Amino acid sequence: MRAKPEYRARPDPQVAVLDALAERPEDGMTVFELRSRGDVDIDHLEDALAALKEDTLIEVETTG
């Protein structure tokens, strides 16, 4: 499954994250899973996650 067309006009790292998360809507993914699945380096991944969270397209949880 891929992100909806209305979300595809975003920068590539954000679309990669959305595509990866769309495949696992119930389980979510760790940062490491997103990085390997989305083929995004850590700096771009952090920026993408921050932008998506700010736009309320994703929820971020921290667990120990």
C-alpha positions as CSV (number, residue, x, y, z in Angstrom):
1,M,0.0,0.0,0.0
2,R,1.2,3.5,-0.7
3,A,0.4,6.9,0.8
4,K,-2.7,8.6,-0.6
5,P,-2.1,10.7,-3.7
6,E,-2.8,14.0,-1.8
7,Y,0.3,13.3,0.4
8,R,2.6,12.5,-2.5
9,A,3.5,16.2,-3.2
10,R,5.8,16.2,-0.2
11,P,9.6,15.9,-0.2
12,D,10.8,12.3,-1.0
13,P,11.9,11.4,2.5
14,Q,8.4,12.3,3.9
15,V,6.7,10.2,1.1
16,A,9.0,7.3,1.9
17,V,8.1,7.4,5.6
18,L,4.4,7.7,4.7
19,D,4.6,4.7,2.3
20,A,6.4,2.6,4.9
21,L,3.9,3.4,7.6
22,A,0.9,2.8,5.2
23,E,2.1,-0.8,5.0
24,R,1.7,-1.3,8.8
25,P,-1.1,1.0,10.0
26,E,-1.8,-0.9,13.2
27,D,1.7,-1.8,14.3
28,G,3.7,1.3,13.5
29,M,7.5,1.2,13.0
30,T,10.6,2.0,14.9
31,V,13.0,4.6,13.6
32,F,15.4,1.8,12.5
33,E,12.7,0.1,10.6
34,L,11.7,3.3,8.9
35,R,15.3,4.0,8.0
36,S,15.8,0.6,6.4
37,R,12.4,0.4,4.7
38,G,12.4,4.0,3.4
39,D,16.0,4.1,2.3
40,V,16.4,7.5,4.0
41,D,19.5,8.6,5.8
42,I,19.1,9.5,9.5
43,D,19.3,13.3,9.1
44,H,16.6,13.3,6.4
45,L,14.5,10.8,8.4
46,E,14.5,13.0,11.5
47,D,13.5,16.0,9.4
48,A,10.8,14.0,7.7
49,L,9.4,12.7,11.0
50,A,9.4,16.2,12.5
51,A,7.5,17.7,9.5
52,L,5.0,14.9,9.4
53,K,4.4,15.1,13.2
54,E,4.0,18.9,13.0
55,D,1.4,18.4,10.2
56,T,-0.4,15.8,12.4
57,L,0.0,13.1,9.8
58,I,1.8,10.8,12.2
59,E,1.8,10.1,15.9
60,V,5.2,9.6,17.6
61,E,5.5,7.5,20.7
62,T,8.6,7.0,22.8
63,T,9.0,3.8,24.7
64,G,12.0,2.6,26.7
